[in-house]
Amino acid sequence: MTKPVSRPAKRPRHPGTPAAAPTRRQPGKAPKTAKNATARRHFAIIGAGMAGVVCARTLVQAGHQVTVFEKSSKAGGRTTTIDSPFGSFDAGAQYFTVRDPRFAQAIDTVPGVCRPWSANAVRVLDAAGRVAAAGLPTREPHWVASPGMNALVTTWAAPLLQAGQLITDTRVSSIERDPLNGTHWQVRTEGQGGAQHVYAGFDAVLLAQPATPAQALLAVSGLDTPLNAALSRVTTAPCWTLMLAYPQAVRPDLTTLGPQWNAARSTHHRISWLARESSKPGRTTVERWTVQASPAWSAEHLEDDADRVQSKLLKAFSEVTGIRAQPAHADTRRWRYAQTTQPLGQSHLWDASLALGACGDWCLGHRLEDAFVSGLEMALAVA
Ligand SMILES: Cc1cc2nc3c(=O)[nH]c(=O)nc-3n(C[C@H](O)[C@H](O)[C@H](O)COP(=O)(O)OP(=O)(O)OC[C@H]3O[C@@H](n4cnc5c(N)ncnc54)[C@H](O)[C@@H]3O)c2cc1C
């Protein structure tokens, strides 16, 4: 185990600010106040999904120091993009909508990363795969990041990574009081190959994980805080995801297999969503589909073997799309905490007496934008 590590106290520059666009606002730009001008604090942020990255950037902009811990090899969280020999798949979030002007302004700071995806190709299907409605009830634009959905968060996270403020492949296993300074926090981590470290000297810890792991981390750390009760009110549903590639469809006389729509919500008991990945802007043209199992079916089969899940979902995919061909590539991904079913109802949690906070999509809903707003408002509340 290493000695406590403090990050160098160099003043962080704001990540990813486009020099040529001074009128554009960066994600979560915090107003300068007398307080944050004088009291520079060091925040540990656990999780580098949308909420954690936006929170970190906003705190850096307000003049604070951050260290973001991420258990995966990359930032992005549930916006994961998985590569295959036939092209990429958005294994998590499929697209996003933009309703909050602060999200719109933030997206403007990374021109070209987000592009509209043809919403009029989205269908609603009945259980037998027949088109029941020609479009989603709302006609708001569907946006995707390019070349994969993870690009938005990874682009915003890149300057944090370069500045040593984002530590990947590192899971926080507990949060403790710093023995060298009882008002500070330290976090215990586990890295690749089981390597354990302790990072110390934090003024505050902000949990930017899904609600259930956040609650588990507080419990394992033995922390008695009102956050526990609030987190326990949040509920989430899992999602099994199937990814399929059909390179045989790329022939001059055959550009796509099956239906002509590019995405659909389905009432089939196994499948709730299907999307033709190759129809999204900035992707390769090899015919690829991402299929999401329904929350109820995913919950019922949560602990099933991945091969078994794959064959059941493939059968359902054939029933819904009429595609009987065998895919050249098939992969599955299980999301234990995919979608919030009961949100907290407020943008973040902050226990000022302990200097502990929590944010994430689950505070407000189940959408990527909810994670953005939550991370932003978490940071603005403590900056
Ligand atoms: C299958 C699926 C489909 C979806 N479809 C859509 C969609 O079409 N549109 C939409 O708007 N939204 C969609 N979403 C939801 C969207 O992806 C989320 O709302 C958003 O990505 C959540 O961001 P977050 O930062 O709150 O959490 P996350 O993205 O979950 O980030 C949390 C991060 O914390 C890390 N972490 C957890 N525990 C630890 C630990 N102990 N130590 C270190 N790191 C830790 C995780 O690895 C992760 O990177 C979908 C999600 C899923 C799973």
The ligand as a Gaussian input file, in Angstrom:
#p B3LYP/6-31G(d) Opt

LIG

0 1
 C      -28.475000       0.249000     -22.176000
 C      -28.630000       1.712000     -21.896000
 C      -29.310000       2.527000     -22.803000
 C      -29.474000       3.875000     -22.567000
 N      -30.076000       4.649000     -23.509000
 C      -30.143000       5.983000     -23.328000
 C      -30.643000       6.815000     -24.361000
 O      -30.988000       6.347000     -25.450000
 N      -30.715000       8.157000     -24.122000
 C      -30.288000       8.714000     -22.949000
 O      -30.359000       9.943000     -22.800000
 N      -29.776000       7.939000     -21.964000
 C      -29.691000       6.599000     -22.135000
 N      -29.150000       5.819000     -21.166000
 C      -28.810000       6.422000     -19.882000
 C      -27.488000       7.179000     -19.925000
 O      -26.482000       6.342000     -20.432000
 C      -27.189000       7.591000     -18.499000
 O      -28.234000       8.436000     -18.049000
 C      -25.872000       8.357000     -18.296000
 O      -24.848000       7.850000     -19.090000
 C      -25.522000       8.262000     -16.812000
 O      -24.351000       8.995000     -16.528000
 P      -23.798000       9.035000     -15.039000
 O      -22.552000       9.824000     -15.071000
 O      -24.877000       9.454000     -14.125000
 O      -23.492000       7.514000     -14.660000
 P      -22.542000       6.455000     -15.357000
 O      -22.469000       6.721000     -16.820000
 O      -23.017000       5.119000     -14.914000
 O      -21.109000       6.767000     -14.734000
 C      -20.708000       6.262000     -13.496000
 C      -19.232000       5.913000     -13.570000
 O      -18.788000       5.540000     -12.269000
 C      -17.850000       4.503000     -12.411000
 N      -17.769000       3.834000     -11.112000
 C      -18.754000       3.178000     -10.449000
 N      -18.316000       2.751000      -9.257000
 C      -17.020000       3.130000      -9.158000
 C      -16.023000       2.975000      -8.143000
 N      -16.262000       2.342000      -6.984000
 N      -14.793000       3.504000      -8.364000
 C      -14.525000       4.159000      -9.532000
 N      -15.423000       4.318000     -10.524000
 C      -16.671000       3.827000     -10.330000
 C      -18.432000       3.648000     -13.531000
 O      -17.453000       2.807000     -14.128000
 C      -18.952000       4.725000     -14.483000
 O      -17.986000       5.095000     -15.445000
 C      -28.957000       4.455000     -21.393000
 C      -28.247000       3.655000     -20.491000
 C      -28.083000       2.290000     -20.729000
 C      -27.283000       1.448000     -19.793000

